[in-house]
Amino acid sequence: MAGKRLGEIRINKRTVQIGHQVYPLANISRVQSGRLTRGRTGAQLARFVVFLILVAVLTGLVLVRA
């Protein structure tokens, strides 16, 4: 996702365009700043790998006992 373009912000005299959405400036009553963070894909991947290892071990145990 590092190279993926998420959208752009354009400000005209009467409108603000964020991505595909257009907002009239007359209707905007408040603006807040925020922080955009990326998800923890490394942690999710590690949990998935541990899950796969557990499934493989349990499958091996079931096959040995059969």
C-alpha positions in Angstrom: 0.0 0.0 0.0 3.0 2.3 0.2 2.8 3.2 -3.5 -1.0 3.3 -3.7 -2.4 6.8 -4.0 -5.3 7.2 -1.6 -6.7 10.5 -2.9 -6.1 14.2 -3.1 -7.5 17.3 -1.4 -8.5 20.3 -3.6 -9.7 23.6 -2.1 -11.5 26.1 -4.3 -13.2 29.3 -3.4 -16.5 27.6 -2.6 -15.8 23.9 -2.3 -13.4 21.4 -0.8 -12.9 18.1 -2.7 -11.4 15.2 -0.7 -11.0 12.2 -3.0 -14.3 11.8 -4.8 -16.4 13.7 -2.2 -17.1 17.4 -2.7 -18.2 19.6 0.3 -19.4 23.2 0.0 -17.4 25.4 2.3 -20.5 27.1 3.5 -21.6 23.8 5.2 -18.4 23.2 7.0 -18.7 24.3 10.6 -15.7 22.7 12.2 -12.4 21.1 11.2 -10.2 18.9 13.3 -6.8 17.5 12.7 -6.0 13.8 13.2 -3.3 11.3 12.7 -3.4 8.7 10.0 -1.7 5.5 11.1 -1.1 2.3 9.3 -2.3 -1.0 10.8 0.0 -3.4 12.5 0.3 -5.8 9.5 3.5 -7.3 11.0 1.8 -8.3 14.2 -1.2 -9.7 12.3 1.1 -11.7 10.0 3.0 -13.1 13.1 -0.3 -14.2 14.7 -1.4 -15.9 11.4 1.9 -17.8 11.2 1.6 -19.0 14.8 -2.0 -20.1 14.0 -0.8 -22.0 10.9 1.9 -23.8 13.0 -0.6 -24.8 15.6 -3.0 -26.2 13.0 -0.1 -28.1 11.4 0.9 -29.6 14.8 -2.7 -30.5 15.7 -3.2 -32.1 12.3 0.0 -34.1 12.8 -1.1 -35.3 16.2 -4.4 -36.4 14.8 -2.8 -38.3 11.9 -0.3 -40.1 14.2 -3.0 -41.3 16.5 -5.2 -42.5 13.7 
